Each structure stands twice: as C-alpha cells, then as structure tokens.
C-alpha cells in the first residue's frame, strides 16, 4: 500500500530546521533511541515484576479480556503471524498460565482460557499490557499518526533490502 500524502503539520520539520541534514539525522536518531529505551525499560520492568516477557503478558491480557478467544483472533489482535501466536500460547500452556479447550460445535477449534497462574501474573504486571509504544501511538491524534506512518514508510523505503529483514509476519485478516 502506498503511503498517504499528507500536508506537513506542526510536527513536520522543514528541511534545515536543525541546521544541516547530518545534524537533523543525529537528532532523529536520538529520538529513536529515546523510543527504543522507553520500550526496553518497560519490558524489563514487566519481566522483573512477573518473570514473564512482555509479549506473553500482552497475550494473556487479551485472553483474559476475551475468554475463549481462538488462536487466529489472538494473532490478529497481537498483529503477529498465527504460528508466532501458537508459540506464545505453547509457552504459556507449558507454564500453566493458559489452557486450550475444545468446546462447542467445532471441536477442532481451540478456545484459550487464562488459568489462575496467568491471572496471578497479570495482577503483578505493570500497565500497559500492550506496551508503552503501542499505547503512545494509540494516544496520538489521527493527523500526527498519519504523518508518522507516512514518514516512517519513507524511511523504510530508503532502507531498501535491509528493511525486509525487519518485517514481521502478519496474520491476514
């Protein structure tokens, strides 16, 4: 999908705002470091309080919010490939935090339920369960989010083949 063309808004810096391009690139890189460090700090805190990684906590929170959720829906809500969601659920099942049940008319479909150990982990987990970056992006106004999507799309395009290595598989809706 081609990035949307949006008019520059208040957050769009005109070329040369920070002096030369090199100086602007250093400032943007510094901003990326702040973002990455905030994410790392949050997930370290989650693991310190729960003994479980942030992705597992987020998955458990979705299962708690929607008891009986199926694997495909969990993957969609986490924005990951179904096989990745399956690996998360396998780890949670092995730890006794999640249980898969076959119920209802379609006995092939596994419905996921949080076990008492999973509820205990969530009660200790710092919020937001989905992570600070996901929450912060959701708090942005639509115009800012649109510009960010557009500009990051341009950055990814500039990265070329290196960007493909960072792609995460997605479940098709």
MODELLER restraints for C-alpha pairs under 7 A, 6 or more apart:
rsr = mdl.restraints
at = mdl.atoms
rsr.add(forms.Gaussian(group=physical.xy_distance, feature=features.Distance(at['CA:3:A'], at['CA:150:A']), mean=5.23, stdev=0.5))
rsr.add(forms.Gaussian(group=physical.xy_distance, feature=features.Distance(at['CA:3:A'], at['CA:153:A']), mean=6.52, stdev=0.5))
rsr.add(forms.Gaussian(group=physical.xy_distance, feature=features.Distance(at['CA:4:A'], at['CA:150:A']), mean=6.12, stdev=0.5))
rsr.add(forms.Gaussian(group=physical.xy_distance, feature=features.Distance(at['CA:6:A'], at['CA:147:A']), mean=6.44, stdev=0.5))
rsr.add(forms.Gaussian(group=physical.xy_distance, feature=features.Distance(at['CA:18:A'], at['CA:24:A']), mean=5.17, stdev=0.5))
rsr.add(forms.Gaussian(group=physical.xy_distance, feature=features.Distance(at['CA:39:A'], at['CA:132:A']), mean=6.18, stdev=0.5))
rsr.add(forms.Gaussian(group=physical.xy_distance, feature=features.Distance(at['CA:39:A'], at['CA:133:A']), mean=6.38, stdev=0.5))
rsr.add(forms.Gaussian(group=physical.xy_distance, feature=features.Distance(at['CA:42:A'], at['CA:132:A']), mean=6.85, stdev=0.5))
rsr.add(forms.Gaussian(group=physical.xy_distance, feature=features.Distance(at['CA:43:A'], at['CA:53:A']), mean=6.93, stdev=0.5))
rsr.add(forms.Gaussian(group=physical.xy_distance, feature=features.Distance(at['CA:43:A'], at['CA:54:A']), mean=5.42, stdev=0.5))
rsr.add(forms.Gaussian(group=physical.xy_distance, feature=features.Distance(at['CA:46:A'], at['CA:53:A']), mean=6.79, stdev=0.5))
rsr.add(forms.Gaussian(group=physical.xy_distance, feature=features.Distance(at['CA:46:A'], at['CA:54:A']), mean=6.10, stdev=0.5))
rsr.add(forms.Gaussian(group=physical.xy_distance, feature=features.Distance(at['CA:46:A'], at['CA:125:A']), mean=5.68, stdev=0.5))
rsr.add(forms.Gaussian(group=physical.xy_distance, feature=features.Distance(at['CA:46:A'], at['CA:126:A']), mean=5.85, stdev=0.5))
rsr.add(forms.Gaussian(group=physical.xy_distance, feature=features.Distance(at['CA:47:A'], at['CA:53:A']), mean=5.18, stdev=0.5))
rsr.add(forms.Gaussian(group=physical.xy_distance, feature=features.Distance(at['CA:47:A'], at['CA:54:A']), mean=6.74, stdev=0.5))
rsr.add(forms.Gaussian(group=physical.xy_distance, feature=features.Distance(at['CA:49:A'], at['CA:124:A']), mean=6.11, stdev=0.5))
rsr.add(forms.Gaussian(group=physical.xy_distance, feature=features.Distance(at['CA:49:A'], at['CA:125:A']), mean=6.06, stdev=0.5))
rsr.add(forms.Gaussian(group=physical.xy_distance, feature=features.Distance(at['CA:50:A'], at['CA:121:A']), mean=5.60, stdev=0.5))
rsr.add(forms.Gaussian(group=physical.xy_distance, feature=features.Distance(at['CA:50:A'], at['CA:124:A']), mean=6.05, stdev=0.5))
rsr.add(forms.Gaussian(group=physical.xy_distance, feature=features.Distance(at['CA:50:A'], at['CA:125:A']), mean=5.89, stdev=0.5))
rsr.add(forms.Gaussian(group=physical.xy_distance, feature=features.Distance(at['CA:56:A'], at['CA:88:A']), mean=6.30, stdev=0.5))
rsr.add(forms.Gaussian(group=physical.xy_distance, feature=features.Distance(at['CA:57:A'], at['CA:122:A']), mean=6.80, stdev=0.5))
rsr.add(forms.Gaussian(group=physical.xy_distance, feature=features.Distance(at['CA:57:A'], at['CA:129:A']), mean=6.31, stdev=0.5))
rsr.add(forms.Gaussian(group=physical.xy_distance, feature=features.Distance(at['CA:58:A'], at['CA:129:A']), mean=4.93, stdev=0.5))
rsr.add(forms.Gaussian(group=physical.xy_distance, feature=features.Distance(at['CA:58:A'], at['CA:130:A']), mean=5.13, stdev=0.5))
rsr.add(forms.Gaussian(group=physical.xy_distance, feature=features.Distance(at['CA:60:A'], at['CA:114:A']), mean=6.77, stdev=0.5))
rsr.add(forms.Gaussian(group=physical.xy_distance, feature=features.Distance(at['CA:60:A'], at['CA:118:A']), mean=6.81, stdev=0.5))
rsr.add(forms.Gaussian(group=physical.xy_distance, feature=features.Distance(at['CA:61:A'], at['CA:129:A']), mean=6.65, stdev=0.5))
rsr.add(forms.Gaussian(group=physical.xy_distance, feature=features.Distance(at['CA:63:A'], at['CA:69:A']), mean=6.24, stdev=0.5))
rsr.add(forms.Gaussian(group=physical.xy_distance, feature=features.Distance(at['CA:63:A'], at['CA:112:A']), mean=6.49, stdev=0.5))
rsr.add(forms.Gaussian(group=physical.xy_distance, feature=features.Distance(at['CA:63:A'], at['CA:113:A']), mean=6.12, stdev=0.5))
rsr.add(forms.Gaussian(group=physical.xy_distance, feature=features.Distance(at['CA:63:A'], at['CA:114:A']), mean=6.21, stdev=0.5))
rsr.add(forms.Gaussian(group=physical.xy_distance, feature=features.Distance(at['CA:64:A'], at['CA:114:A']), mean=5.83, stdev=0.5))
rsr.add(forms.Gaussian(group=physical.xy_distance, feature=features.Distance(at['CA:67:A'], at['CA:112:A']), mean=6.43, stdev=0.5))
rsr.add(forms.Gaussian(group=physical.xy_distance, feature=features.Distance(at['CA:67:A'], at['CA:113:A']), mean=5.24, stdev=0.5))
rsr.add(forms.Gaussian(group=physical.xy_distance, feature=features.Distance(at['CA:68:A'], at['CA:111:A']), mean=4.31, stdev=0.5))
rsr.add(forms.Gaussian(group=physical.xy_distance, feature=features.Distance(at['CA:68:A'], at['CA:112:A']), mean=4.77, stdev=0.5))
rsr.add(forms.Gaussian(group=physical.xy_distance, feature=features.Distance(at['CA:68:A'], at['CA:113:A']), mean=5.64, stdev=0.5))
rsr.add(forms.Gaussian(group=physical.xy_distance, feature=features.Distance(at['CA:69:A'], at['CA:111:A']), mean=5.42, stdev=0.5))
rsr.add(forms.Gaussian(group=physical.xy_distance, feature=features.Distance(at['CA:69:A'], at['CA:112:A']), mean=5.40, stdev=0.5))
rsr.add(forms.Gaussian(group=physical.xy_distance, feature=features.Distance(at['CA:70:A'], at['CA:110:A']), mean=6.02, stdev=0.5))
rsr.add(forms.Gaussian(group=physical.xy_distance, feature=features.Distance(at['CA:70:A'], at['CA:111:A']), mean=4.97, stdev=0.5))
rsr.add(forms.Gaussian(group=physical.xy_distance, feature=features.Distance(at['CA:70:A'], at['CA:112:A']), mean=6.13, stdev=0.5))
rsr.add(forms.Gaussian(group=physical.xy_distance, feature=features.Distance(at['CA:71:A'], at['CA:82:A']), mean=6.84, stdev=0.5))
rsr.add(forms.Gaussian(group=physical.xy_distance, feature=features.Distance(at['CA:71:A'], at['CA:85:A']), mean=6.80, stdev=0.5))
rsr.add(forms.Gaussian(group=physical.xy_distance, feature=features.Distance(at['CA:71:A'], at['CA:86:A']), mean=6.83, stdev=0.5))
rsr.add(forms.Gaussian(group=physical.xy_distance, feature=features.Distance(at['CA:72:A'], at['CA:82:A']), mean=5.88, stdev=0.5))
rsr.add(forms.Gaussian(group=physical.xy_distance, feature=features.Distance(at['CA:74:A'], at['CA:85:A']), mean=6.96, stdev=0.5))
rsr.add(forms.Gaussian(group=physical.xy_distance, feature=features.Distance(at['CA:75:A'], at['CA:81:A']), mean=5.99, stdev=0.5))
rsr.add(forms.Gaussian(group=physical.xy_distance, feature=features.Distance(at['CA:75:A'], at['CA:82:A']), mean=5.19, stdev=0.5))
rsr.add(forms.Gaussian(group=physical.xy_distance, feature=features.Distance(at['CA:75:A'], at['CA:85:A']), mean=5.26, stdev=0.5))
rsr.add(forms.Gaussian(group=physical.xy_distance, feature=features.Distance(at['CA:75:A'], at['CA:171:A']), mean=6.52, stdev=0.5))
rsr.add(forms.Gaussian(group=physical.xy_distance, feature=features.Distance(at['CA:76:A'], at['CA:171:A']), mean=5.81, stdev=0.5))
rsr.add(forms.Gaussian(group=physical.xy_distance, feature=features.Distance(at['CA:76:A'], at['CA:173:A']), mean=6.94, stdev=0.5))
rsr.add(forms.Gaussian(group=physical.xy_distance, feature=features.Distance(at['CA:79:A'], at['CA:170:A']), mean=5.95, stdev=0.5))
rsr.add(forms.Gaussian(group=physical.xy_distance, feature=features.Distance(at['CA:79:A'], at['CA:171:A']), mean=6.82, stdev=0.5))
rsr.add(forms.Gaussian(group=physical.xy_distance, feature=features.Distance(at['CA:80:A'], at['CA:168:A']), mean=6.96, stdev=0.5))
rsr.add(forms.Gaussian(group=physical.xy_distance, feature=features.Distance(at['CA:80:A'], at['CA:169:A']), mean=6.01, stdev=0.5))
rsr.add(forms.Gaussian(group=physical.xy_distance, feature=features.Distance(at['CA:80:A'], at['CA:170:A']), mean=4.77, stdev=0.5))
rsr.add(forms.Gaussian(group=physical.xy_distance, feature=features.Distance(at['CA:80:A'], at['CA:171:A']), mean=5.99, stdev=0.5))
rsr.add(forms.Gaussian(group=physical.xy_distance, feature=features.Distance(at['CA:81:A'], at['CA:169:A']), mean=5.07, stdev=0.5))
rsr.add(forms.Gaussian(group=physical.xy_distance, feature=features.Distance(at['CA:81:A'], at['CA:170:A']), mean=4.47, stdev=0.5))
rsr.add(forms.Gaussian(group=physical.xy_distance, feature=features.Distance(at['CA:81:A'], at['CA:171:A']), mean=4.62, stdev=0.5))
rsr.add(forms.Gaussian(group=physical.xy_distance, feature=features.Distance(at['CA:82:A'], at['CA:171:A']), mean=5.97, stdev=0.5))
rsr.add(forms.Gaussian(group=physical.xy_distance, feature=features.Distance(at['CA:92:A'], at['CA:98:A']), mean=5.45, stdev=0.5))
rsr.add(forms.Gaussian(group=physical.xy_distance, feature=features.Distance(at['CA:93:A'], at['CA:99:A']), mean=5.81, stdev=0.5))
rsr.add(forms.Gaussian(group=physical.xy_distance, feature=features.Distance(at['CA:96:A'], at['CA:115:A']), mean=6.87, stdev=0.5))
rsr.add(forms.Gaussian(group=physical.xy_distance, feature=features.Distance(at['CA:96:A'], at['CA:117:A']), mean=6.48, stdev=0.5))
rsr.add(forms.Gaussian(group=physical.xy_distance, feature=features.Distance(at['CA:97:A'], at['CA:114:A']), mean=6.06, stdev=0.5))
rsr.add(forms.Gaussian(group=physical.xy_distance, feature=features.Distance(at['CA:97:A'], at['CA:115:A']), mean=5.00, stdev=0.5))
rsr.add(forms.Gaussian(group=physical.xy_distance, feature=features.Distance(at['CA:97:A'], at['CA:116:A']), mean=6.85, stdev=0.5))
rsr.add(forms.Gaussian(group=physical.xy_distance, feature=features.Distance(at['CA:97:A'], at['CA:117:A']), mean=4.95, stdev=0.5))
rsr.add(forms.Gaussian(group=physical.xy_distance, feature=features.Distance(at['CA:97:A'], at['CA:118:A']), mean=4.11, stdev=0.5))
rsr.add(forms.Gaussian(group=physical.xy_distance, feature=features.Distance(at['CA:98:A'], at['CA:112:A']), mean=6.75, stdev=0.5))
rsr.add(forms.Gaussian(group=physical.xy_distance, feature=features.Distance(at['CA:98:A'], at['CA:113:A']), mean=5.65, stdev=0.5))
rsr.add(forms.Gaussian(group=physical.xy_distance, feature=features.Distance(at['CA:98:A'], at['CA:114:A']), mean=4.56, stdev=0.5))
rsr.add(forms.Gaussian(group=physical.xy_distance, feature=features.Distance(at['CA:98:A'], at['CA:115:A']), mean=5.22, stdev=0.5))
rsr.add(forms.Gaussian(group=physical.xy_distance, feature=features.Distance(at['CA:98:A'], at['CA:118:A']), mean=6.49, stdev=0.5))
rsr.add(forms.Gaussian(group=physical.xy_distance, feature=features.Distance(at['CA:99:A'], at['CA:112:A']), mean=5.76, stdev=0.5))
rsr.add(forms.Gaussian(group=physical.xy_distance, feature=features.Distance(at['CA:99:A'], at['CA:113:A']), mean=5.25, stdev=0.5))
rsr.add(forms.Gaussian(group=physical.xy_distance, feature=features.Distance(at['CA:99:A'], at['CA:114:A']), mean=6.33, stdev=0.5))
rsr.add(forms.Gaussian(group=physical.xy_distance, feature=features.Distance(at['CA:99:A'], at['CA:115:A']), mean=6.52, stdev=0.5))
rsr.add(forms.Gaussian(group=physical.xy_distance, feature=features.Distance(at['CA:100:A'], at['CA:110:A']), mean=5.58, stdev=0.5))
rsr.add(forms.Gaussian(group=physical.xy_distance, feature=features.Distance(at['CA:100:A'], at['CA:111:A']), mean=5.40, stdev=0.5))
rsr.add(forms.Gaussian(group=physical.xy_distance, feature=features.Distance(at['CA:100:A'], at['CA:112:A']), mean=4.56, stdev=0.5))
rsr.add(forms.Gaussian(group=physical.xy_distance, feature=features.Distance(at['CA:100:A'], at['CA:113:A']), mean=6.32, stdev=0.5))
rsr.add(forms.Gaussian(group=physical.xy_distance, feature=features.Distance(at['CA:101:A'], at['CA:110:A']), mean=5.33, stdev=0.5))
rsr.add(forms.Gaussian(group=physical.xy_distance, feature=features.Distance(at['CA:101:A'], at['CA:111:A']), mean=5.10, stdev=0.5))
rsr.add(forms.Gaussian(group=physical.xy_distance, feature=features.Distance(at['CA:101:A'], at['CA:112:A']), mean=6.36, stdev=0.5))
rsr.add(forms.Gaussian(group=physical.xy_distance, feature=features.Distance(at['CA:102:A'], at['CA:108:A']), mean=6.58, stdev=0.5))
rsr.add(forms.Gaussian(group=physical.xy_distance, feature=features.Distance(at['CA:102:A'], at['CA:109:A']), mean=6.03, stdev=0.5))
rsr.add(forms.Gaussian(group=physical.xy_distance, feature=features.Distance(at['CA:102:A'], at['CA:110:A']), mean=4.85, stdev=0.5))
rsr.add(forms.Gaussian(group=physical.xy_distance, feature=features.Distance(at['CA:102:A'], at['CA:111:A']), mean=6.14, stdev=0.5))
rsr.add(forms.Gaussian(group=physical.xy_distance, feature=features.Distance(at['CA:156:A'], at['CA:163:A']), mean=5.83, stdev=0.5))
